[in-house]
Amino acid sequence: MNNYSRISLKQLELAISLGVSDAERSKPQSVRIDMDIDFLQPPSACLTDQLKDTYCYDSFIQQLAIQMASRSFHLLEHVTYEIYQLAKQFFKESLSVHIKVTKKPLLSAAIPIEGASFCYGDK
């Protein structure tokens, strides 16, 4: 019998330099990140109840925040891809990683929407 295990991070909010124009990138914008990491084998922590036997998602979030704050991006697609790459490096034993990044619209947007999202991940 195959067991299923996943770490899901929902609605992680980060402020990043994002936008096509210099003016848009000059002020950090808020993005929401949803992420699912599926594993080939359940972490040993399922049995041991020990942090050392799993991935500390808080450590990942801290690393992600540092990486994203130190960079500037033109496109949501590239932000999503870079977050995917960081997740694949951190969660080495993952079977698949799925990332969804949602950008809140600028207040000056002509058409009101809740946000625009881009998804990237493994099949």
C-alpha positions as CSV (number, residue, x, y, z in Angstrom):
1,M,0.0,0.0,0.0
2,N,1.3,3.4,-0.9
3,N,1.0,6.2,1.6
4,Y,0.3,9.8,0.7
5,S,2.1,12.7,2.4
6,R,2.1,16.4,1.6
7,I,3.2,19.6,3.1
8,S,0.9,22.5,2.1
9,L,1.7,26.1,2.7
10,K,-1.3,28.4,2.1
11,Q,-1.6,32.1,1.7
12,L,2.0,32.9,2.6
13,E,2.3,36.6,2.0
14,L,5.5,38.3,1.0
15,A,6.4,41.8,-0.3
16,I,8.6,41.7,-3.4
17,S,9.9,44.0,-6.0
18,L,7.7,43.1,-8.9
19,G,6.5,44.9,-12.1
20,V,7.3,45.6,-15.7
21,S,8.3,49.3,-15.1
22,D,10.9,50.7,-12.8
23,A,8.2,52.7,-11.1
24,E,6.2,49.6,-10.4
25,R,9.2,47.7,-9.0
26,S,10.3,50.7,-6.9
27,K,7.8,49.9,-4.1
28,P,7.5,46.2,-2.9
29,Q,4.2,44.6,-3.8
30,S,2.3,41.9,-1.9
31,V,2.0,38.4,-3.3
32,R,0.3,35.4,-1.9
33,I,2.0,32.0,-2.3
34,D,0.3,28.6,-2.1
35,M,2.5,25.6,-2.3
36,D,2.0,21.8,-2.2
37,I,5.0,19.5,-1.7
38,D,4.2,15.8,-2.2
39,F,6.6,13.2,-0.9
40,L,7.6,9.8,-2.2
41,Q,7.7,8.4,1.3
42,P,6.1,9.9,4.4
43,P,8.6,11.7,6.6
44,S,9.9,9.7,9.5
45,A,8.4,12.4,11.8
46,C,5.1,10.7,11.2
47,L,6.4,8.0,13.6
48,T,9.0,9.8,15.7
49,D,7.3,13.2,16.3
50,Q,10.7,14.8,16.0
51,L,11.4,17.9,14.0
52,K,14.8,16.5,12.9
53,D,12.9,13.8,11.0
54,T,11.0,16.2,8.7
55,Y,11.4,19.4,6.8
56,C,11.0,22.6,8.8
57,Y,8.7,24.7,6.7
58,D,9.5,27.7,8.9
59,S,13.1,27.5,7.8
60,F,12.0,27.3,4.2
61,I,9.8,30.3,4.6
62,Q,12.6,32.3,6.1
63,Q,15.0,31.4,3.3
64,L,12.3,32.1,0.7
65,A,11.6,35.6,2.2
66,I,15.3,36.4,2.2
67,Q,15.8,35.3,-1.4
68,M,12.7,37.1,-2.6
69,A,13.5,40.4,-0.8
70,S,17.0,40.5,-2.3
71,R,15.8,40.4,-5.9
72,S,13.7,42.3,-8.4
73,F,11.3,40.7,-10.9
74,H,9.5,41.9,-14.0
75,L,7.0,39.0,-14.3
76,L,4.8,36.9,-12.1
77,E,5.8,33.9,-14.2
78,H,9.4,34.3,-13.3
79,V,8.7,34.8,-9.6
80,T,6.7,31.6,-9.6
81,Y,9.5,29.6,-11.4
82,E,12.1,30.9,-9.0
83,I,10.0,29.9,-5.9
84,Y,9.6,26.5,-7.5
85,Q,13.4,26.2,-7.9
86,L,14.0,27.1,-4.3
87,A,11.4,24.6,-3.1
88,K,12.9,21.8,-5.2
89,Q,16.3,22.5,-3.6
90,F,15.0,22.7,-0.1
91,F,12.5,19.7,-0.2
92,K,15.0,17.3,-1.8
93,E,12.9,14.2,-1.3
94,S,9.8,15.6,-2.9
95,L,7.9,13.8,-5.6
96,S,6.3,16.9,-6.9
97,V,6.1,20.6,-6.1
98,H,3.2,22.9,-7.1
99,I,3.4,26.6,-6.7
100,K,0.7,29.3,-7.1
101,V,1.6,32.9,-6.8
102,T,-1.1,35.6,-6.7
103,K,-0.4,39.2,-7.2
104,K,-2.8,41.7,-5.7
105,P,-3.9,44.3,-8.2
106,L,-2.6,47.8,-8.1
107,L,-5.0,50.4,-6.7
108,S,-4.8,52.1,-10.1
109,A,-6.0,49.0,-12.0
110,A,-8.7,50.0,-14.5
111,I,-10.7,46.8,-14.0
112,P,-11.3,45.6,-10.4
113,I,-10.1,42.0,-9.8
114,E,-9.1,40.2,-6.7
115,G,-5.7,39.3,-8.1
116,A,-3.8,37.6,-10.9
117,S,-2.2,34.2,-10.4
118,F,0.3,32.0,-12.1
119,C,1.0,28.3,-11.3
120,Y,4.1,26.2,-11.9
121,G,5.0,22.7,-10.9
122,D,5.5,19.1,-11.6
123,K,2.9,16.9,-13.2
